[in-house]
């Protein structure tokens, strides 16, 4: 097919002004197809360490292979072990007297389990213990008896206490250890997260440091459910929170209701999971052994029982789709990368980004990585943000320049941020790192409504176009990341 005069003119102008022309555009249909597949019930929320996650890993491997990406060093899989807790079922009821009809709460609507809940059954009286803190002058267990009872607490920590105190009580496992030490037989943690709707359950995986409390059940009601649980009690939920904040004093009390909790969870301390690692070889023999790494977390927070699915369409099927679409666009791009592009789908991102740590620890030519570009949750929000500009302004400026030249100029500006998420592992070894994500996009974070229908069609395309153009630009050799990295870390 002959090149049109207009196209020829564009290419000519691009050459004159030092730019490049690209005919590649991100396909909304392809992006949505990947997101719809990965967020379907088939993969049960892509919990690392499960067979369903490995199925998702197979899916992205096949897609990368179709798009011309090759297995890195002959093997797509980078296996490692991680904690995995598959929650088979859970019931939660409340009652006042044994002969009364029990109030039955619905898994996935009124409550869900903590990601690392123990298995077990508890049918007992209940004591409300504020934020679950037992520390010197602020002891929320001091005036109540928790022995043999189910303890109910608020998520998070009070803002008026110093971090030296509250850091020990931030995670659910921290609160559970304290409750069990006081003789409790179970824990109910009301989700007070300001980023989550009061009417939606919010899933988690990481709940704090080991050890695992294998026979101590922990559930998380919504804020709305918490309101109902404290109706007709000494204080309502709102009153209890307000009084703690106003008086800076514990407001613990026994409640009239009893709770019945039954959790069936299968915990594996060292379940097998895998990163998926592929390479798109650079076209310049002199630069092909230099790398630009593109990464996205593949896992999410799983499924509980048969009704409580956390699809993870935005988090992070959207980022995975953007990465896969970047690979597809590279295959058909007139401008081919000079440096090699390494594509990594990380496992265990929900477990303190363990997969990216494993990758960094095992990628032998680490000192040849010029830049890492992370893509995370690009399907919601009100604009595109590139995080990491405070640490790596030169790398951030590449994304900004590319956005202005080839995309729509939607990169958020003036947000001084350090590397986030999977980029942190790369930053720790001095590799310039940025994260492409959405600004103010937490509406569906870890909740059942994170479905493909709620993906913003405009921003998923814009973010993908930005990712593709940035990665391609970084591959040409003008950007030199190693000179910057050498100032922060000395490679062996």
N, C-alpha and C positions, 0 to 999 in steps of 0.2 A: 504494500500500500504506500502510495506517495505521500510525503509529508506536506501538509497544507501550507500555504504561504504564511498564514497567521502563526501556525506552530513554529515554522522556521524562523519567523521574526522574533518570537518569544525566546527561542533557543539562542538566537544571535544576540539579543539584548542581554540575556543571562550571562553569556560569555563575556560580553563587553564590560559589564558591571561586576564581574567576578562571582556571579551566582550560579545556580544550576536550575534546570527545568525538571519537573517531575510530573509524570502522567498518572501517578498512583494516588488513588483516593481510598480512604477507609470505607468499607462496605458495611452499612448498618445491618443489612440482612445477615451477613456472615457473623458479625458481632453478636447479634441477638440469637442466632442459632447456637453459638457456643454457650452463651449465658443460659439459654433455655435448657440446653442439655445438662450442663453441669449443676444447675440448681434444681433439677428434677428429683423426684423421690427415689429414683433409681439409685442414686449415690448416697442417700440417707444423710445429707448434710456434710459429707466428705470429712468425717472425723479421722484424723491421723491414727494409724494403727489398726484400722478396720479393713476388711476386704473391699468395702465400698469405696474407700479412698484409693486403694490400689487399682480399682476399676477406673476411677477418674484419672489416675496416672497413666493408665493404658490409653485412655481416650486422647489426652493431650500429646502423648508420644506419637500416636498414629497421625494426628493433625500435623505435628511438626515434620514428620517424615514426608507427608504429602507436599509440604511447602518447601522441600529441598534442604531441610536441616538434617544434619547427620549426628549420630550418637557420638558424644565426646569420648575419645579414646576407645571407641568401639562398644561402648555400653551406655545405654540411656539411664540406667538406674544407679542411684547412689544411696544404698541402703544404710539405715541406722535404726536404733531402738528408741522408743519413747513411751512414756506413760499413756495408757489408754483405758478409759472407763466407759463401757457401753451400757447404757441404762435401758434395761429390758422393759421395766414397768414401774409405776409408782402410784399409790393411792394416798389421798389426804382427806380426812374427815374431821369435823368438830362436833362436840355435843356438850351439854351441861350435865344432864343426869343420864345414868346408864340406860334407862327405859325410854328416853326421848328419841325421836327420829333424828338421825345424824345428818348434819349438813355436809353434803358431798361436793368437793371441789374438783374441777376438771383439769387434768394435766394438759398443758398447752394453752389453756385459756386463763385459769386462775393462778396457776403456779407451774413451776418446773423444778427440776432437781439442780442443785449445784453440780457443776461439771465433774468434780471429784468427790461426790457424795459416797459415803459408805453404804453398804447394803444393810438391811435390818428392819425390824418391826418395833414400834414404840406406841404405847397407848397409855397416856399419862396426863396428870395435871400440868399446867403451863405457868411459867413465870416470865414476865417481860423485864429484860435487863438492858434497856437503852441501846447503846452501841456495843455492848458486850465487853466493856473494858474493866480490867482488874489491875489497877495501878495506883498504889499508895493512897493519896488523898482523894483520888477519883476512882472509887471502887463500886461498880454497878452491881456487884454481887454481895455487898456488905450486909444489906438489910433484908435479904430474901434467902430462902432455902431452895437451891436448885437440885438437890440430891433426888434422884429418881424421877425428875421432871423433864419436860421438854422446854428448852429455853428459846424465847423469841427475842430477836434483836433487829436493829436497823443495819442496813448495809452502809459502808463508809465509816467515817470517823468525824467527831465534832471539830469544828474549825477553831474553837477557842483553846484547845489543848496544843502544846508544842509538839512538833513532829518527832522529837525524841521519845515521846510517849506513844503517839498515835501510829507511828510506823510499825509497831508490833501488833497492831490490830486491824490493819487495812484489809488483808486477805481473808477469805472465808475460812480457810483452814486455820488461820490464827484464832478467829473467833470460836471455831469448833473445838480447838485444843483447850481453850480456857473453859468453855462450857463443860466439856467432858471431865476436866480436872476438878470441877465443882460437883461432879456426880450426875450430870445430866445424861439422859438417854437419847437425845436427839436435838436438832437445832433447826429453827425456822428463821430465815433471814429475809426481812421485807426489803424488796428492791426499791431503794430511794434515789436511784440514778436520775439526775436532771436531764440526761439525754434520751431517756426512755419514756414512752407514754405510760401513764399510770395503769393503763388497761392492757398492756402487752407483757408477756413473759420475755425474759432476756436470758439467752443461753451463755454459758461460759465453758471453758476447758481448764485453763490454768486457774487454780484457786489458792496458790501459795506453795511454799516449800514443803518437801517431805518432812516427816513420814506421812503415809496415807493412813487415814482412820477407817479401816476396812469395815468395821461393824457399827459405825456411827452415822445414821442417816441425816442428811442435810437437804432441806428444800428451800425454794425461793418463791414466795407469793408475790404477785404484783402489788403495787401500792394501793390500788383499788381493793384488792382482796385483803390487804393488811388493814385497811379502814374497816372492812366488814368484820374481821377477826376481833377488833378491839371495840366494836359497838357494844353498848351497855356494860362496859367495864369501868374500872376506876378512872381511866382517862381514855379519850379517843387518841388515835394516832397523831392527829394534828396537835392536840393539846400536849401530848407527851413530848413531841419534838420541840414545840415552842417553849415548854417549861425547862427542858434541858438547856436550850440555847439561852434563855433569859436568866436562869439562876446559876448556870455553870455548875449544877449539882446533879448527881444521879437521881433518877425518878423511877426506880424499879418498883414493881408490884406484882402480886399474884393475880391471875385472872380467873374468872368463874368457869370458863370453858375448859374442856379437855380436848386434846388432839390425838388423833390416831394416824400414824404414818407407817406405810409399808413400802420399802424400796427394794427392788431387785436389780442389782447392778453387777456386771462382770468386769472386775478390775484386772488389768494386766500391767505389771510394773515395767515390762520391757517388750512391748509389742513392736513388730517389724513395720517400718514405713520407709518411704523413699523420696528423695529429690529426683526430678527428671532433668537431665542435663544434655543439651545438644549444642552443636556448633554449626554456624554458617561460615564456611571458610572465606577469608579475605581474598580479594582478587589480585592484590599486589604482592609478589613473592617476597619483597623486602619488608613488608608490614604485616604479613599474614600471621606472624607469631606474636603480634600485639593484639590485645583483646578489649572489646567493649562488652560488658556483661549486662544483660537485661534480665530482670527477675520479677516474679510475682508469686505470692503465696497461693497454693492450690487448695489448702485445707480450710475447713470451717468448723463449726461447733457441734455438728452431728444431729442426731435424732433421738428423742426419748419416747419409749413406748411405741405405739403404732399411730399416734395422733399428733405428736409434738415434733414437727419438722422445722429445722432452721435451714432454709434453702441456700442462703448466702449468695444471692444473685449479684448484689453490689459488692459484698465482702466475701470472697474476692473473685467471683466468677467474672466480674467486669474487668478486673485487672488481667486475669488469665486470658480472656478474650482479646483484650488489646494487645497482649504479647503475641498471641497466635496470629492475629491479623497483621502485626508488624512483620512476622516471618513470611506470611503470604505475600505481602506487598514487596518485600525485599526480593523475592523470587522473580517477580515480574518487573522490577525497577530497571529503567534504562541506566541509571547510575548504580553501579555495584559497589559494595563496601570494600575499601582497601584493607582495613584491619578485619580480623575475624570477629564475628558476633557470637557470643556465648549466650544461649537462652537457658534459664533455670526456672523451673517450677518448684517452689520450696514446699516441703512438708513441715508440719508442726509449727506453722507460723503462729497459731493460737497458743502455743506453749513457749512463750517468750522468744519466738523467732528462732527456734532451735535449728531448723533446716538451713537457714542462712549461715549460722555459726558452723554447722557441719561442712557446708560447702567451702567456706573460707579456710577452714582448717585442713581441707583435703585437696584443694586446687593447687597443684604443684607449681605452675608458673605464675604464682601470685603477683610477683613484682612486674609482670608484663601486662597487668590489667590497668588500662588507662583511666577507666571510669566505670562506675556502676550506676545504672538507671533502674530504679524500682518503680513499679506501677501498682497502685493499690486503691481500690474502691473509687472508680471513676464513673460510676453510674448514677450518682445523686448529687445534691448540692446546688449552689448557685453560681459557681465559677470554677475554673481550673486553677489549682495551686501547684507550685513546684517547691517542695520543702528541701531545706539544706543550704539555702543561700548564705546563711550567716557563717557557716564553716567553709563553704566552697563557692564563693561568689563568681569565680571564673567559669566553673562548670554551669552554674545557674544562668550566667549570662549567655551561654550557648543556647540553652533552651529558650530564653527570652528573645534572643535575636532570631532564632528559627521560627518562633511563634509569630513574631512581627512580620517576617518575610514570607512565610509559606502558609501559616495558619490564620487564625482570626484575631490574634492579639488578646486572648482571654486569660493569659497567665496572671495570677494574682501578684501584685507588686507591694512592696513595703512590709512584707511579713518576714521578719528576721527569725529564721528557724534553723535548728540543728537537724542533721539527718534523722529520719524517723523509721520505725518498723525494721524491715529486713536490711535497710541501708546502714543501720547501726553497726552490724558485724563488720561491714566493709570499712566504715569510718574508723573502727577500733584498730585496724591495721593500716590506716593512712591512705586508703583508696578513696579518691574523690567520689562522692555519692550524693544523688538527689532522688527524691520521690515525687512522681507525678500522681496527684490525687485530686479530689474535689474539695472545695472550700465549703464549710458548713453543710457537710453531707452525712451527718450521723443519724438522720431520722429513723432509718431502718436497721441500725447497727445491732446485729445478733438477735433479731426478733423474727417471728414467723412471716411478717409482712415483707421481708427482703426477697421479693419475687421479681421475675422478669418484667411483669406489667408495671412495676414501679421504677424501672430504669429510665433515666432521662435520655431520650434519643439524641438530643442535641449534643450533650456533653460527652457521651460515650464516643461519638464520632470525633469530636474535636480533640479529646484527650488522646485518642488513638493516633490521629494524624500528627499531633505534637510528638508523641512517642516515636513514631516512625521517622519523622524528619530529624529529630534530635539524635537518634541512634545513628542514622545514616551520616549526618554531619560529623559526629564524633569519630566515625570510622575513617575519615579521609586523611587524618594525620595532622591537621593544623592544631588541634587541641592536644596539648602535652600534659597529661595528668600525672605522670610519674615524677616530673620535676617538682610539682607541688607536694606530692606524697612523700618524697624523700625528706622534706623539711619536717615531717611529723613522725616518721618512723624509719628505722634503718632495717632493711630486709637482709636476711642472712643469705 
